[in-house]
Amino acid sequence: HGFLLTKGEKMSKSKGNGVMPADLVKIFGVDAYRYYFMSDVQFGHDGNISMERMVQVYNADLANTWGNLCSRVFNMTKKYFARQVPAAKPDAAANPLKPLADALYATYDACMSSVDFTGAVTAVQELAGAVNHYVEDSAPWNLAKDEAKADELAAVIYNALEAIRIIALFMAPFMPNTSAEVFRRLGLGDIDEVLDIEAASAWGQLPAGSPVEIGAPLFPRLDVDAIELD
């Protein structure tokens, strides 16, 4: 791997520009710390890091995209389906997520095999972003107002939950604790027992009726101006 730079310079005791990993873990948590250094710092190259950049990536990728997706879909599952994964008719709503999820493994595997962690994370985040757009476009809050669209509502929520399950699988090498927590909230088994991610990520394996738990935000937003290093 390359060097970690701050403001374009190598860290050194004499310059006093070093940052202790333990201090960063206190601020971001272990999983977000791992995520940053395996996504924004390309393996094999020098990485120019800063607190501002770390907070930017944390808020954009984890708080806004991945964490917010889980929170909003889990909360809608609670509101509309009494905290249970709905039984969905496959053709009740258009599902642009399945082809994206089906294609993810090939890209992810190729990136991981070439030690391109940044590329692998980017591919997973593209699916997460697509799910957020899918939820916005489908507007479950409007579907819930029309009893005639109950099947469509169930399909939209199921599709979003199933995509979250699949994203958690692919995020596990980067953020094992978070993925384990997402699996727990989905009422699934131990994610560490998954040995074949290609088979496990095939669409449609989230069981209807599985209990969905609501919890604290996975990644509360951070304010860079409020961060103090010891």
N, C-alpha and C positions, 0 to 999 in steps of 0.2 A: 504494500500500500504506500501511498505518498505521505507527504507531511501535512500537518494541520497548521494553517496560517491564520493569523489575526491581523486584519488590515494590511494584508499582503506580506507580512513578515513572519518568520518562523518564531514559535514560542520559545522563550528562554528565561531562565531565572534572572539573568542580568538585566534584561529589558523589563521584567515585571509584567509581561503581557500574557502569562500563562493562565489557563482556566482549568480548575480541578474538576475531573469528571464527577466526583461525589457532589460538588456544589450544583452542577447542572442536573443531576438526578433528583436532588431535593426540589428543584424548581419544576422540572418537566415530568418527573416520574421515570421509572426504568424503561417502560415501553416506548414512550415518546422520545426519550433519549436515543434508544436503539433505532427507532424509525428515522430520526433526522440523519444520523450518521450512515445509514444504509440506503438513504433515498436522495438526499440533497448533496451529499459528498460522494462523488463517483469513485467507486473502488478502483485502486490502481493509480489514481491521480492525486495531486495536491488538492487540499480542500481549504477554501478561505471561509472561515466561520466567524460569526458574530452573534451576540445576543439578539440583536434586532432581526437578523435573518432566521435564527432558530424560532423566535416567537412568531414570525411571519408564517413560516412553514407549519408550525404547530397549529396556529389559528385557522389557516386556510385548509390544510389537508385533514387535520384531526378534529378540531373543534367544530368547524363549519361543515365539512363534507362527511366524514365518517361518523363522528360522534353525534352530530345533529340528525343524520339520517336514522341512526338507531333510535334515538330518543323520540323523534316524531312518529315513526312507524309503530314503535312499541306503544306509544300513547294512543294512537288511533286504534290499535288492536284492542286496547283496554276499553276505549270509548265505544267502539262499534260492535265488538265481538266478545265482550266480557273476559278479556285477557286470554283468549284462546285462538290458536291459528285457525282461520276459517276453512271450511271445506269449499273448494272452488271448482267450478266447472271450467275445464281448460279453455273453452272457446267463448267464455262469457265476456271477456274484454281483450282488446288487442294487447299483445305481449311482446314489445320490442326488446325485452331484457333477456329472454332465453337465448336467442342467437348470439348475443354479446357474451353471455356466460358460457355458452358452449364453445366459443372460440378462444376463451381466455387461457385455457390450459396450455395450448400449443405455444402461444406467445410467452407466457410465464415460464414454461419449462425451458424454452430456448434461451431466455434471458438468464435464468438461474444457472443453467449449464455453462454459460459463458461468463459467469461471475458478474453479470450486469444487474446488480441489485436495483439500481436506479430505474432501469427499464422495466423490471418486474413490478416494482411498486407503481410506476406510472400506469401500467396496464390495469392493475387492480383498481387504482383510483379513477380510471376512466369509467369502469363499471359503476363505481360508487356515485360518480357524478351523473351517470345516465339514470341511475335509480332516483336520485333527487329530482331530476328533470321529469321523469316518468310520474312521480308523485304529484308534482306541480301541474303537469299537463292533464292528469287524470282527475285531479281535484276530488279526492274521496269525500271531503266535507260537503261537497255539493251532491254527490251521488247518494249520500246518507239521507238527504232530504226527500228522496223519491223512492218509495217502496218498490216501484217497478224496476228499479235499478239495483236491487239487493244482490243479485248474482254478480253484476259487474263490480259492485263495491267489494264483495268477497274475493273476486279474482284479483283486483288491484292490490288489496292488502296482502293476499297470499303471495303474489308475484314479488312484492317489495320485501316481504319477510324471507322468502326463499333466496332472493338475491343477497340479502344480508347474511344468510347462512353461508352462502358460497364465498362471499367476500371475506368473512371471518376465517374460512379455511385457508385462503391464499395469503391473508395477513398474518397467519400464525407464526411463520418463521421470523417475521419482523417484530411482532408484538404479541408474544405468546400469552401473556396474562390477560390482555384485552380480548383476544379471540376466545380464550377459555371463558371469560365472563359473558361474552355475547352468546356463546353456546349455552351457558347456564341459564341466561335470561330467556332463551328460546326453548327451554325445557329439554335440551338435548343431552347426550352423554358427554363423556370426557373427550375433549378434542385431541388430547395426547394419544388416544387410542386409534386415531385415524392413521393408517399406514399407506393408503393409496389415495392421494389427493385427486387424481384423475377420476377414479371411480366415485369418490365421495362427493365430487363437485358436479356430478351429472344432475341435470335439472329435475325437480319434482320429488326430492327425497324428504322434504320437511313434512312431518306427519300432521294431518288435520287434527285439531283438538289438543295439540301440544300446548301446555300452559306457558304464557308469555309474562315475564316479570318486568315490572317497571322499576328502575333504579336511578341512582344519581347520575348526572352527566358523565360520560366516559372521559371526556376531555373538556373541563371548564375553560372558557376563554381566558387568556393571559393578557395583562397590560404590561408592556415592556418598561414603561416608566415607573411601575410599582415594584419592579424586581430589584432586589438588593443581594449582591454576592457577599458572603462572609469574608 
